[in-house]
Amino acid sequence: MKRRPVRSLSRPSPLTTRVSARTLRVGARLAVATLAALGVLELLAAWLTPHVELGLHAALALAAWELAVQGLVTHAATRRRRDEVPAARASVSVLVAAWNEERDIVATVRSILAQEGVTLEVLVADDGSTDRTREALRDAFALEARDEALVTPSERLRVLTLPHRGKGAALEAARRVARHPILVTVDADTTLGPGAIERLTRPFVDPQVEAAAGSVVVRDARDVLSRFQHLEYLKTTLLRHGWSELGMLEQVPGAFAALRASAVEHAGGFPTDSLTEDYEVMFRLYARAAEEGRSIRVPTIVDACAYTEPPRTLAGLARQRTRWFAGFLVTLGRFRALTLDVRADAFGLVRLPIKWIDAIVPPWSLISLVIVLALAASAPSGASLEVSALGLVLIALRLAMDALQTHLAIGAHRGAASRLPEREPSHASTWLVALGESWSYAWLRQLLVLRAYPFAVRKARAWETSRGA
């Protein structure tokens, strides 16, 4: 009988209320770092701006919080875990949900079938495509019709024909017919580097590992917008590695991630009513583990690279980020019972409170910027210079953190074994983009997700293409 997904938790029993020593250490370090950063910023504000307004205190509190969290995670990301060698050749079912992916689907499947070091089957779930997605696969791989699917003679590749119900439903349909103990999700417009799946699945020799995040890289980043995204994705992988080392990574990228099939089944499968099924399935895994009084491990494998197609237009980027952020807000609300639940350990006690703050950061950041600018513009000339000086100090601190993360992210990615340098911009051009990111793209992202709030309230479901024209 299929289990229902966990969305609420019963009252904790006395045996499951012990907080791990690592969680206590992380929580203490975060609190000390935040207070120290706030103290330094308040001293600077008192020195540079004698008449500190209440709104300025709020801006300083946000800056201190962001610096503390970013510093803690960045430091954790500098740890290099020794490579884990699988005890035996892993058996993997690769799930690819496709909706109108005629342009990229053949290249994606070819890159999967070319993977070595694992035994795999590929399940393409065609979610009611209206273009030639199925025909392109049939022609490229000589597929035959069998049992309402298209298959190769060896059944190493199967294409499922489904009604259009959304990405989560397509993945769930593929999962139900998957035969192997490890599931790997790959987006239909994503190609894999050599050996990526073998490296991604190595940690599953540890029974505590229920999921693993790959390194998703923007491919063919030639225009300014895609180069900004290339840098963003490299830094995201770095930060995911940091959260993994702290024991509380809450998201694996749907474009390239691995999941233990039995754990996903136990947690209720992939959600079919979510804007971000890759995000919610992780909450389901954590919720089930918390209910049963156990912990799980979710590593990030920097060496396992997958190259994805980014939005090439502002409209496409806006659609993508609206869906991502709205899905995050809805999932956070659905699993709010996990927040501060001791059974969820670091995930519930540290990570989720941070995510609740993240939920209000976009408008808070913009309001803080407006406050600082308004104070600088409305104050007398001397005070205006003081407020502006404080703003420059905050900007300098942010730039220093961005530069450190860029350095670490580029360095970690440079040595990735499955990297495809020909699909990436040079490191020099990535650094040039980094010089302007904090002034432009970082604020653009904050603006783009503002429309996600009403979107999340409506809980709208859509599988939108984010590529643009």
N, C-alpha and C positions, 0 to 999 in steps of 0.2 A: 504493500500500500504506500502510495506516495505521501511523504511528509509535507505538512504545511510549513511555509516559510515562517521563521520566528520574527515577530514584530513587537512583541512585548515580553517582558520577563516577570516571572513570579518573584515573590519575596525571597531574598537570599537566605540561605540556611547558615547557621553558625560556622559550618565547616568550609564555607566558600567565601568568607569575608576577610581573609588574610591578604594584605597587600604585599606584593613581592618587593624585595630589597631594591631591585633595579628601578622599579617604579618610584619608590620613595627617593632614591638618589636623583632620578631625572626630574621629578617634581621639585625637589629642593634646589637643584641647580637652576632650573627655570625661574623659580621665585627669586633666588638671590640675584641672578643675572638681570631680571626685570627691575628689581628695586635699585640695583647698582646703576643701571643705565638711566633710570628715572632720576636718581639723585644727581648724577652728573649733568643731565640735561636741565634740571631745575636750577642747579648752581650756575650753569651757563646763562640761563634765562634771567636769573636774578642779577647777574653781572652785566649782561648786555641790555636787558630791558627792565629797568627798575619798577615799572608799573605793569605787573603781569596780569593780564585779563583771564577770567575763568575759561574762556574758550581756548586760550593758549595752553592752559594746563591740560586740557583734553587732547590737544594736538601733541603735546609732549608725552602724554601717557601712551598714545598710539605709537609714537616713534620709539619709545623705550620698549614697548611690548614687541614690536616688529624686530628691533635690533636683537633683543634677547632670544627670541625664537629662531631667527635666522642664524644667529651666532651658534646656538646650541646644535642645530641640525647640520650646519656647515662643518662644525668641528667633528660631529659624528661621522659625516661623509668622508672624512680623511682616513678613516680606518679601512684597511684592506683585508677582507676576509680571505683566508686561504681557499683556493679552488677545491671544490668537492668533486670527487671522482665517483661516478655511478658504479654500483656493484655489478650491474649487468646492463645490457643494451635496453634502453627504455622503450616501452611500447606507447605510442602517442596517437590520439585522434585529434586531427586538426580541424577546427570548426571555422568555416568562412561563411558569414551571412552576406548575401549579395542582393542588391536592389538596383537595377539599371546600371550595371558595372561592365558593360560591353567593352569599354575602352581599356580597362586594366586587368580584368579578371584572369585572362590567359597568362599574362606575365606573373601575376600573383601565384597561381597554381603551379606554374613551372618552377618558381623559386622554392616552393614548398616541396615538390616532388624531388628536387635536386638535393635536398638535405641529406646528410650522411650521419652515421653514428646512432641512428634510432630506427626502430620499426614503426612505420606510420601508415595511417589511412587518412585520406582527405575527404571531408564531407562539406560540400558546397550547398548551402541552403538558399535556393533562389526564392526570394520573398516576393513573388508575383511580379517579376520584372516585365516591363512593357517594351524593352528594346531587345537586342539580339544576344543577351547574356548567355542563355542556354545554348543557342546555336553556335556561338563562338567557342564555347567549351566542347560541344559535341564535335565540331569540325577539327579543333586543335588536338584533341586527345582520342579521336575515334571511339566515341562513347556509343554504347548500345542501350536501347530501351529495355528495362527490366523492372517489374514490380513498381510501376509508377515512378521510376527514377532512371537517370542515365548513368551507366557504369562502364568502367573498363573491364575487360575479361577477368582480370585478377581482383576486381573490386577494390583496388587501392584508391581509386577516385570514384566517388559517387556524387551525383547532383540531384538533390531533392527538389521537387516542384511543389511549391506551397502557395496558398493564397496570401495576398498582401496583408500582413498583420503587424509588421514592425520588426526591428532588429532583435529584440529580446525573444520574441516568439520564434523567430527563425533559428536563433542559437539553441533555444530549448528543444525545438524539433530535431535539430542535428544531434544534440546531446543524448536524446532518448534512444537513438539508434547507434551511437558510438560504441565501439567494442573494446577500447583500450583504457587502462587505469589512469592515464594522464590526458587531460584535455588542454589543447593549445588553441587560443582564439587568435585569428589573424584577420584584419580588415581586408575587404576585397580590393582595395587600392594600395595594398602594402606588399612590398617584396622583401624577402629575407636575405641577410648576408650569409656567407658560407658557415655552416656549423652552428647557426644561431639556435636551432631547436635543441640540439644536443647539449649546448651550454646552458640553455634556459631550464632544462629539466634535470640537470645534475643534482640540485639540492633535494630532490624528492626521495633520495635515499634516507633522509631524515623523516620519520613518520610524523613529526610535528609540523612539517612544511605542508600547508594546504594550498598555497598559491605562490607564484613568483612573477615579478615584473621584469619585462625585457626593456631594452633601451630603444625607444622609438625616435627616429631621426627624420627630419624633413629632407626629402630628396630633391635634387635639381633646384636648389634655392638660388635663382638667378636675379629675381627682382627684389626690391627693398623689403616689401612686406614678407615674402617667404624667408628672407635672410634674418629678419627679426624673429620669425617663428623658429628657424633653425637654432638660433642662440637660446631661445626660450626652452625648446625641447631638451637641449643639452643640459641646461641648468635644472630643469625638472627632473631629469634622470639622476643628477647629482643629489638633489634634495630627497628624492625617493630613497636613494641609497642611505642617506642620513637617517630618515625615519625608520627604515628597515633595521639599521644598527641599533636604534633606540627601542625597537620592538613594538612599533605601533604604526606601521604603514597601513593606510586605510584604503588605498586605491592601487589597482594594477591597470595598466593601459589596455583597453579592449583591442587596440590595434595589434598588440603582441604581448600575450600573457599566458601563463600556464596555471592550471587548476587541477587539484586532485579530484578525479571523477566521483569517488565515493563520498568525499566531503561535500561536493556540490549537491549530490543526490540527497544526502542527509539533511542539508540545509534548505531543501525545497526547490532546487534547480535555479535556472535563470529566470529573473522576473520578466513577465510578459506585458506589464503595464507601466514600465519605467522609461523615463527619458534617457537614463544613463544606466543601462543594465550592468555594465562592468563595475560601476561604483556600488550599486545596490547589492550585487552578489557578494562582495567583500563584507558588507555589513551583515549579511545573512550568515556568513561563515563565523564572524566574530560573535554574533548573537547566539548561535548554536553552541559555540565553544563556551561562552559565558554561562549559558544555562546548564551546561554539563560540568562546570567547574574545572575547565582545562584551558590551557593557553595554546596559541598557534604561532607559527613562524611564517613570515612573508618576506623573503629576501628580494633584493633587486640585483639583477645580473647585468652589470654594465657591459660585459663582453658580448652579450647576445643582442645584436643590432637588427632592427627592422626599419625599412625606409618607406615612409608614407607620403601620400599626396596631400599638401596643405591647401587651405583656401588661398586662392590667388587674388581675390578682390576683397575690399572692405565689407561689402554686403555679405559675401560668403563667410568671412571671419565673424561678423556680427551674428549670423545665424548659428554658427558653430558654438560660439561662446555663450550665447543666450541659452542654447539647449544644455550645454555642459553645466552652467551655473544653476539653471533652474532645476536640473536633475539632482544636483548636489543639495539644493535647498529642500526639495521634496523628500529625498532620502534621509537627510538629517532629521526632518520632522517625523518621518515614519518610525525611525529608530531612536527617538528621543529618550526612551526608557533606559537605553544603554549609558546615557550620560551620567557620570558620577556613580555608576554601579560598580562596586568593588570587585564583582566577579569578572568584569571585563578588564580588570587590572589596568595596565598603562593605557590601553585603548579607550576605556571608559573614563578613567580618572584624569588623564592628561590630554590625549589626542582630541577627544570630542569637545571638551571645553574650548580648546584652541579653534576647532572647526566652527563652533558657535560664534566666536569672535570673528573668524574669517567671513562668516555669513553677513556681517555688517561692515566689513572693512571697506568695500568700494564706496558706499555713500559717505562713510566716516572719513575716509582719506580725502575725498573731494571737498567735504565740508571743512576739514582742517586746513586744506590749501586755501579755500576761500577766506577763512578766518585770518590766516596769516597775511594774505594779500590785502584784506580789508583793513587790518590794523596798520599795516605799513602805509597804506594809502591815506587813511583818515587821521593818523596821529600827527602831531607837530613834526616839523622837519627833523629835529634831533631824534625824537622817539621813533620816527619812521625809519631812520637809519639803523637804530638799535634792533627793531623788529626784523628788518631786512638782514642784518648781520646774523641774527639767530637763525633765520631761515636758511642762510648760506651754510651755517654750521650743520644744520640737519641734512641739507642736500649733500654736503661733503661726506657725512657719515654714511648716507645711503649709497653714494657713489663708491666709497671704499668697500662696502660690503658687496656691491654688484661686481666690482673688479675682482675681488677675491673669489667669488663664486664662478665668475667667468674663467679665471685662471685654473681653478680646480676642475671645472667641468670640461674644458678643452683638454687638459692634461689627462684626465681619466678616460675620455673618449679616444684620444689619440692612440692609446695602446690597445683598444678593443680588437680582439682577434677576428671578429666577423664584420669589421668595418669595410665599407666600400668607398674609398677616397674619391673615386671618379664621380660619385653621385653627390658630393658635398662641396661647398665653397671652401676656399683656403682658410687656414687659421688666421692669417693676416687680415683677410676681409671680414672674418667673424669678429675680430677685435675692433675693427673700424665701426662695425654695426654696434658693438657694445658701448662705444663712446656716446652714441646718441640714444640708446635704449631708455635710460632713466628719464630722459627729457621728453620722450615722445611715445614710444610704443607702450611703456609701462602704464602711462596715464590713459592711453587709448584703450587698453584692456579694461581698466576700471570703468571707463565710460560705456563700453560696449555691453557690459554685463548688467547695467542698470535696468534694462528692459526685462531682465530675467525675473525680477521680483513679481510683477503682475502675471508673467507667464507661469511662474511656479504656483501662484495662488489659484490659477485656473487649472493647474495640473494637466496642461495640454500635452497630448502625445503626438509626436511627429518624428519621422525619420527623414530629415531634410538633407539634401546634398549641400555641402558647404564650399564647393569649389568655385562657384560663380561662373560667369560666362568666360 
